[in-house]
Amino acid sequence: MSADARRILAVQALRAFVYGLGSVLIGVALEHRGLSGTEVGAVLGALLAGSALVSVALARHGDARTSSCSP
């Protein structure tokens, strides 16, 4: 495996860890503020859905820019 591939995998692993830790911390903070388990789940689900929508929008925008720049 190349050095670049190892770096990419390491960064992806770190990103996944931080994302998971952040989700746990947000859930705990919301629970401490008095939200029920269902409400915490709804907030985390909305965050996940929003993140997915932004990823799709950015990918489409990037694809459109890339294909318009091709010769």
C-alpha positions as CSV (number, residue, x, y, z in Angstrom):
1,M,0.0,0.0,0.0
2,S,1.4,3.4,-0.9
3,A,2.1,6.1,1.6
4,D,-0.7,8.2,0.2
5,A,-3.2,5.4,0.6
6,R,-2.1,4.9,4.2
7,R,-2.5,8.6,5.0
8,I,-6.0,8.6,3.4
9,L,-7.0,5.5,5.5
10,A,-5.6,7.1,8.7
11,V,-7.5,10.3,8.1
12,Q,-10.7,8.4,7.3
13,A,-10.3,6.3,10.5
14,L,-9.7,9.5,12.6
15,R,-12.7,11.2,11.0
16,A,-15.0,8.2,11.7
17,F,-13.8,8.1,15.4
18,V,-14.3,11.8,15.9
19,Y,-17.8,11.7,14.2
20,G,-18.8,8.8,16.5
21,L,-17.5,10.5,19.6
22,G,-19.2,13.7,18.6
23,S,-22.5,11.9,18.2
24,V,-22.2,10.3,21.7
25,L,-21.3,13.7,23.2
26,I,-24.2,15.4,21.5
27,G,-26.6,12.7,22.7
28,V,-25.4,12.9,26.3
29,A,-25.6,16.7,26.2
30,L,-29.2,16.6,24.9
31,E,-30.2,14.1,27.4
32,H,-28.8,16.3,30.2
33,R,-30.9,19.1,28.9
34,G,-34.0,17.0,29.4
35,L,-34.7,15.5,26.0
36,S,-36.2,12.0,25.9
37,G,-34.4,9.2,24.1
38,T,-36.8,9.6,21.1
39,E,-36.1,13.3,20.9
40,V,-32.3,12.7,21.1
41,G,-32.7,10.1,18.3
42,A,-34.7,12.5,16.2
43,V,-32.0,15.2,16.6
44,L,-29.2,12.9,15.7
45,G,-31.2,11.5,12.8
46,A,-31.8,15.0,11.5
47,L,-28.1,15.8,11.8
48,L,-27.2,12.6,9.9
49,A,-29.7,13.4,7.2
50,G,-28.5,16.9,6.8
51,S,-24.9,15.8,6.5
52,A,-25.9,13.3,3.8
53,L,-27.8,15.9,1.9
54,V,-24.9,18.3,2.0
55,S,-22.5,15.6,0.8
56,V,-24.8,14.8,-2.1
57,A,-25.1,18.4,-3.0
58,L,-21.4,19.0,-2.9
59,A,-20.7,15.9,-5.0
60,R,-23.2,17.0,-7.6
61,H,-21.8,20.5,-7.7
62,G,-18.2,19.1,-8.0
63,D,-19.3,16.7,-10.7
64,A,-20.9,19.5,-12.6
65,R,-17.9,21.7,-12.4
66,T,-15.5,18.8,-13.3
67,S,-17.6,17.8,-16.4
68,S,-17.9,21.4,-17.6
69,C,-14.1,21.8,-17.4
70,S,-13.4,18.7,-19.5
71,P,-12.1,19.3,-23.1
